[in-house]
């Protein structure tokens, strides 16, 4: 099945290890998508978090089988057990969209913008905005697609076609589209993952699915609702995925009108990452992007994928 083997440092020894349904529901709305971000979250212990981040191992870089684990344990089980041991005693101190370790912009002053399109899955979030995708393809506008496991299940052929198109970069939008927490914290009424083990599975299960279907492992992760605690962000990093949010709220969980989407995008700055959705074809997202893109090009902006630049 082509799984990637992983490794983790414990006790000084390196173990080698073989619009969003179910997401954000804006107030007064039945649509389960992202909402306007709360920028009042305090980012405590920033320096401590950065130091910890710098010393964490990247499990995705290891490729050898762990000879010390018991027979019958698959690689994912070993990885999960190791991360539970590493993080179960650590208490998170931050909760929000911009906690330590989350990237929100391209690290450049060039006039470039990254359009990121979430496909959230679930009963009300498994639509496919073909008008939006066709426009991007016709105009040769690249984009990064954050795709949830449930959306893949509901749109497998479309997903495979998108993954083969060099315009698009496929990244991880989680398995159950939950906020990424180690203590079950909630965002917009959506309960997050409740433990280290569940946070690992929220990242890793969809990571494995994308790898199996495309042959390429995701580099970036965005949680359902775009909320995290800083411990969960580090868990994703240990699994080889950087948490990425945004600095331009493009469609507020596919609730904006086309004019609001257009206005949001026209406020972009050099290096902006815009959060939009490709799973709500009845929303104003496609028309807003169609209206904004030519105007941004006239202003001298280019469109890029996240993988084209380092992030900050």
C-alpha positions as CSV (number, residue, x, y, z in Angstrom):
1,X,0.0,0.0,0.0
2,X,3.0,2.2,-0.1
3,X,3.0,3.5,3.5
4,X,5.9,5.7,4.6
5,X,7.9,4.4,7.6
6,X,8.4,6.8,10.4
7,X,10.8,7.3,13.4
8,X,10.8,9.2,16.7
9,X,13.3,10.2,19.4
10,X,12.4,8.9,22.9
11,X,14.7,9.1,25.9
12,X,17.7,9.8,23.7
13,X,17.1,6.8,21.5
14,X,15.8,6.9,17.9
15,X,13.0,4.4,17.2
16,X,12.5,3.8,13.5
17,X,8.9,3.2,12.6
18,X,8.2,1.2,9.7
19,X,-17.5,24.3,3.4
20,X,-17.1,22.1,5.8
21,X,-19.6,19.6,7.1
22,X,-18.4,18.5,10.5
23,X,-16.4,21.8,10.5
24,X,-17.0,25.4,11.4
25,X,-20.7,26.4,11.5
26,X,-21.0,30.2,11.3
27,X,-23.4,31.7,13.9
28,X,-27.0,31.5,12.8
29,X,-26.1,29.2,9.8
30,X,-26.5,25.5,9.2
31,X,-23.4,25.5,6.9
32,X,-20.5,23.9,8.6
33,X,-17.5,25.9,7.4
34,X,-14.8,28.4,8.6
35,X,-15.8,31.7,10.1
36,X,-14.1,35.1,10.7
37,X,-10.9,34.4,12.7
38,X,-10.6,35.5,16.3
39,X,-7.4,37.5,16.6
40,X,-7.7,37.9,20.4
41,X,-6.0,34.6,21.2
42,X,-2.9,35.2,23.3
43,X,0.2,33.5,22.0
44,X,2.0,32.5,25.3
45,X,5.5,31.1,25.7
46,X,6.3,31.9,22.0
47,X,10.1,31.6,22.5
48,X,9.7,28.4,24.4
49,X,7.5,27.0,21.7
50,X,9.9,27.9,19.0
51,X,12.8,26.3,20.8
52,X,10.8,23.1,21.3
53,X,9.8,23.2,17.6
54,X,13.4,23.4,16.6
55,X,14.4,20.3,18.5
56,X,11.5,18.1,17.5
57,X,12.2,15.1,15.2
58,X,10.6,14.8,11.8
59,X,9.1,11.3,11.7
60,X,8.7,11.5,7.9
61,X,12.4,11.5,7.3
62,X,13.0,8.1,8.8
63,X,12.7,5.1,6.5
64,X,14.1,2.1,8.4
65,X,12.0,-0.6,10.1
66,X,12.1,-0.6,13.9
67,X,13.6,-4.0,14.9
68,X,12.8,-3.5,18.5
69,X,9.0,-3.4,18.2
70,X,6.9,-6.4,18.7
71,X,5.7,-8.4,15.7
72,X,2.1,-7.7,14.7
73,X,2.3,-3.9,15.4
74,X,1.9,-2.0,12.1
75,X,3.9,1.2,11.5
76,X,0.9,3.5,12.3
77,X,0.4,1.8,15.7
78,X,4.0,2.1,16.6
79,X,4.0,5.8,15.5
80,X,0.9,6.5,17.5
81,X,2.2,4.8,20.6
82,X,5.5,6.7,20.5
83,X,3.8,10.1,20.1
84,X,1.4,9.3,23.0
85,X,4.3,8.5,25.2
86,X,6.1,11.7,24.1
87,X,3.2,14.1,24.5
88,X,0.6,12.7,26.9
89,X,2.1,14.6,29.9
90,X,2.3,17.9,28.2
91,X,-0.4,20.4,28.8
92,X,-1.3,22.8,26.0
93,X,-1.4,26.5,26.8
94,X,-2.6,28.0,23.6
95,X,-5.8,27.5,21.5
96,X,-6.8,29.2,18.3
97,X,-5.9,29.8,14.7
98,X,-2.5,31.5,15.2
99,X,-0.8,29.4,17.9
100,X,2.9,28.7,17.9
101,X,4.0,26.8,14.9
102,X,1.1,27.7,12.5
103,X,2.2,29.4,9.3
104,X,0.0,32.1,7.8
105,X,1.9,33.7,5.0
106,X,4.5,33.2,2.3
107,X,7.9,34.3,3.3
108,X,8.4,36.7,0.5
109,X,7.8,40.4,-0.4
110,X,7.1,39.4,-4.0
111,X,3.7,40.2,-5.3
112,X,2.5,36.7,-5.1
113,X,-0.7,35.2,-3.6
114,X,-1.4,31.6,-2.7
115,X,-5.1,30.5,-3.2
116,X,-5.8,27.6,-0.8
117,X,-9.1,25.8,-1.4
118,X,-10.6,23.6,1.3
119,X,-12.7,20.5,0.5
120,X,-14.2,19.6,3.8
121,X,-16.4,16.6,3.2
122,X,-19.3,15.2,5.3
123,X,-23.1,15.4,4.7
124,X,-23.2,19.1,3.9
125,X,-19.6,19.6,2.7
126,X,-18.9,17.1,-0.1
127,X,-20.0,19.2,-3.1
128,X,-17.6,20.0,-5.9
129,X,-17.3,23.5,-7.4
130,X,-16.5,22.6,-10.9
131,X,-17.0,26.1,-12.2
132,X,-14.3,27.3,-9.9
133,X,-11.9,24.6,-10.8
134,X,-12.5,25.0,-14.5
135,X,-11.9,28.7,-14.3
136,X,-8.5,28.1,-12.6
137,X,-7.6,25.5,-15.2
138,X,-8.6,27.7,-18.2
139,X,-6.7,30.7,-16.8
140,X,-3.8,28.5,-15.6
141,X,-4.1,29.8,-12.0
142,X,-2.3,27.4,-9.6
143,X,-3.9,26.6,-6.2
144,X,-3.3,24.5,-3.1
145,X,-6.1,22.1,-2.3
146,X,-6.6,21.0,1.3
147,X,-8.7,17.9,1.0
148,X,-10.5,16.0,3.8
149,X,-10.7,12.2,3.8
150,X,-14.6,12.3,3.6
151,X,-14.4,14.5,0.5
152,X,-12.1,12.1,-1.2
153,X,-14.5,9.2,-0.5
154,X,-17.4,11.1,-2.0
155,X,-15.4,12.4,-5.0
156,X,-12.7,9.9,-5.7
157,X,-12.5,10.3,-9.5
158,X,-12.5,14.1,-9.2
159,X,-9.8,13.9,-6.5
160,X,-7.6,11.6,-8.7
161,X,-8.0,14.0,-11.7
162,X,-7.1,17.0,-9.5
163,X,-4.1,15.2,-8.1
164,X,-2.8,14.6,-11.6
165,X,-3.1,18.2,-12.7
166,X,0.2,20.1,-12.1
167,X,-1.7,23.3,-11.4
168,X,-2.8,21.9,-8.1
169,X,-1.0,20.9,-5.0
170,X,-2.8,18.3,-2.8
171,X,-2.5,18.8,1.0
172,X,-4.1,17.3,4.1
173,X,-7.4,18.7,5.6
174,X,-7.8,15.9,8.2
175,X,-9.8,12.7,8.5
176,X,-12.9,13.8,10.4
177,X,-12.5,17.5,9.9
178,X,-12.0,18.2,13.6
179,X,-10.2,21.0,15.4
180,X,-6.8,19.6,16.3
181,X,-6.5,19.3,20.1
182,X,-5.0,17.0,22.6
183,X,-7.7,17.8,25.2
184,X,-11.0,17.9,23.3
185,X,-11.2,21.7,23.0
186,X,-14.0,23.0,20.7
187,X,-14.2,25.7,18.1
188,X,-17.5,27.1,16.8
189,X,-19.4,24.3,18.6
190,X,-17.3,21.6,16.9
191,X,-15.5,19.3,19.4
192,X,-11.9,18.8,18.7
193,X,-9.8,15.6,18.9
194,X,-9.8,14.5,22.5
195,X,-6.3,13.0,23.0
196,X,-2.8,12.7,21.6
197,X,-3.8,9.4,19.9
198,X,-6.9,10.9,18.3
199,X,-4.9,13.9,17.1
200,X,-2.3,11.6,15.5
201,X,-5.1,9.7,13.7
202,X,-6.8,12.9,12.5
203,X,-3.6,13.8,10.7
204,X,-2.1,10.4,9.8
205,X,-5.2,8.5,8.5
206,X,-5.8,11.0,5.7
207,X,-2.1,11.4,5.1
208,X,-1.9,7.7,4.4
209,X,-5.0,7.9,2.1
210,X,-3.5,10.7,0.0
211,X,-0.2,8.9,-0.2
212,X,-1.8,5.7,-1.3
213,X,-3.9,7.3,-4.0
214,X,-1.4,9.8,-5.3
215,X,2.0,8.4,-4.4
216,X,2.9,11.8,-2.8
217,X,2.9,12.5,0.9
218,X,1.3,15.8,2.1
219,X,3.6,18.4,3.4
220,X,1.0,20.7,4.9
221,X,-2.0,20.2,7.3
222,X,-5.0,22.4,8.0
223,X,-7.4,21.3,10.7
224,X,-11.2,21.4,10.5
225,X,-12.2,25.0,11.7
226,X,-8.5,25.9,11.4
227,X,-8.1,25.7,15.2
228,X,-5.3,24.0,17.1
229,X,-3.4,23.9,20.3
230,X,0.3,24.2,20.1
231,X,1.0,20.6,21.2
232,X,-1.2,19.3,18.4
233,X,0.7,21.5,15.9
234,X,3.9,19.9,17.0
235,X,2.4,16.4,16.7
236,X,1.6,17.3,13.0
237,X,5.1,18.5,12.6
238,X,6.5,15.3,14.0
239,X,4.5,13.5,11.4
240,X,6.1,15.6,8.7
241,X,3.3,18.1,8.1
242,X,3.4,21.9,8.8
243,X,0.2,23.5,10.0
244,X,-0.9,26.2,7.6
245,X,-3.7,28.7,8.0
246,X,-4.1,32.1,6.3
247,X,-4.0,35.9,6.5
248,X,-6.8,36.5,4.0
249,X,-10.2,35.2,5.0
250,X,-11.5,34.7,1.5
251,X,-15.0,33.4,1.8
252,X,-15.7,32.9,5.6
253,X,-16.5,29.3,5.2
254,X,-18.3,29.7,1.9
255,X,-20.8,32.1,3.5
256,X,-19.6,35.3,1.7
257,X,-21.4,36.7,-1.3
258,X,-19.4,37.0,-4.5
259,X,-18.8,40.7,-3.9
260,X,-17.5,40.0,-0.4
261,X,-15.1,37.3,-1.8
262,X,-13.9,39.7,-4.4
263,X,-13.3,42.5,-1.8
264,X,-11.5,40.1,0.5
265,X,-9.1,39.0,-2.2
266,X,-8.4,42.5,-3.5
267,X,-7.2,43.3,0.0
268,X,-4.4,40.8,-0.3
269,X,-0.8,41.8,0.2
270,X,2.5,40.3,-1.2
271,X,2.8,36.9,0.3
272,X,-0.8,36.5,1.3
273,X,-2.4,33.1,1.8
274,X,-6.1,33.2,1.1
275,X,-8.5,30.7,2.6
276,X,-11.4,29.7,0.3
277,X,-13.5,26.6,-0.4
278,X,-14.1,24.4,-3.4
279,X,-16.8,22.2,-1.8
280,X,-19.8,24.6,-1.9
281,X,-20.8,25.2,-5.5
282,X,-23.9,27.2,-4.5
283,X,-21.8,29.7,-2.7
284,X,-20.4,33.0,-4.0
285,X,-16.8,31.8,-3.9
286,X,-16.4,30.9,-7.6
287,X,-17.8,34.1,-8.9
288,X,-15.9,36.2,-6.4
289,X,-12.6,34.5,-7.5
290,X,-13.5,34.9,-11.1
291,X,-14.1,38.6,-10.6
292,X,-11.0,39.2,-8.4
293,X,-8.3,37.3,-10.3
294,X,-8.1,39.5,-13.4
295,X,-8.0,42.6,-11.2
296,X,-5.2,41.2,-9.1
297,X,-3.2,40.3,-12.3
298,X,-3.6,43.9,-13.5
299,X,-2.1,45.0,-10.2
300,X,1.0,42.9,-10.9
301,X,0.2,39.9,-8.7
302,X,1.0,36.3,-9.6
303,X,-0.6,33.2,-8.1
304,X,1.5,30.4,-6.6
305,X,1.2,27.2,-4.7
306,X,2.3,26.9,-1.1
307,X,5.2,24.6,-2.1
308,X,6.6,27.3,-4.3
309,X,7.8,29.4,-1.3
310,X,8.9,29.0,2.3
311,X,6.3,30.0,4.9
312,X,6.2,32.2,7.9
